[in-house]
């Protein structure tokens, strides 16, 4: 059974402000590639680009826009990306209710 990856894990992978979370996210994502054990919702990739390119507290963003887009493109080739359909929407609604 594969796990869905939350946007935060993708962001932590590149966020140097939290080295512990960055290390855990990196290991988790690497294991996911090796074991084919994770899936990334398409929305998480969209949110990843938005979150990593937004300035943090008036400072610099985590990633420049071109790098964030390139990383998202890499993830498209490394992981199975889940796109929405009726079944996914129903599962998400049931999961939210649970």
C-alpha positions in Angstrom: 0.0 0.0 0.0 1.4 3.4 -1.0 1.3 6.5 1.1 0.3 9.9 -0.1 2.9 12.7 0.4 1.8 15.9 2.0 3.0 19.3 0.6 4.9 19.9 3.8 7.2 16.9 3.2 8.1 18.2 -0.2 8.8 21.7 1.2 10.8 20.5 4.2 13.1 18.6 1.7 14.4 22.0 0.6 13.9 24.2 3.7 17.3 24.7 5.4 15.6 26.4 8.4 14.6 23.0 9.8 17.6 20.6 9.3 16.0 17.8 11.3 12.8 17.9 9.2 14.9 18.3 6.1 16.8 15.1 6.8 13.7 13.1 7.6 11.9 14.4 4.5 14.9 13.6 2.3 15.2 10.0 3.7 11.4 9.5 3.4 11.4 10.6 -0.2 14.5 8.6 -1.2 13.0 5.5 0.4 9.8 6.2 -1.5 11.7 6.1 -4.8 13.6 2.9 -3.9 10.5 1.1 -2.6 7.9 2.7 -4.9 6.0 3.2 -1.7 4.7 6.8 -2.1 2.4 8.8 -4.4 2.3 12.5 -4.7 -1.1 14.2 -5.3 -0.9 16.7 -8.2 -2.1 19.4 -5.8 0.9 18.9 -3.6 3.2 19.7 -6.5 1.3 22.9 -7.3 1.4 23.9 -3.6 5.1 23.0 -3.4 6.0 25.5 -6.1 3.8 28.2 -4.5 5.2 27.6 -1.0 8.9 27.4 -1.9 8.8 30.5 -4.2 7.0 32.8 -1.7 9.3 35.1 0.3 9.6 33.9 3.9 8.9 36.7 6.5 10.0 39.4 4.1 13.2 37.5 3.2 14.2 35.3 0.3 12.1 32.4 -0.8 13.3 28.8 -0.2 13.9 28.3 -3.9 13.9 30.6 -6.9 10.9 30.0 -9.2 12.9 28.3 -12.0 14.5 25.9 -9.5 11.1 25.1 -7.8 9.6 24.4 -11.2 12.5 22.2 -12.2 12.3 20.2 -8.9 8.5 19.8 -9.5 9.3 18.5 -13.0 11.8 16.0 -11.5 9.2 14.8 -9.0 6.9 14.1 -11.9 9.5 11.7 -13.3 10.5 10.1 -10.0 7.2 9.5 -8.4 3.7 8.4 -9.4 1.6 11.5 -9.4 -2.1 11.1 -8.5 -4.4 13.2 -10.6 -8.0 13.8 -9.4 -10.9 11.8 -10.6 -14.2 10.8 -9.1 -12.8 7.9 -7.1 -10.0 10.1 -5.7 -12.4 12.8 -4.7 -14.7 10.4 -2.9 -11.7 8.8 -1.1 -10.5 12.3 -0.1 -13.9 13.2 1.2 -14.2 10.0 3.2 -10.7 10.5 4.6 -11.5 14.0 5.7 -14.6 12.8 7.4 -12.7 10.1 9.2 
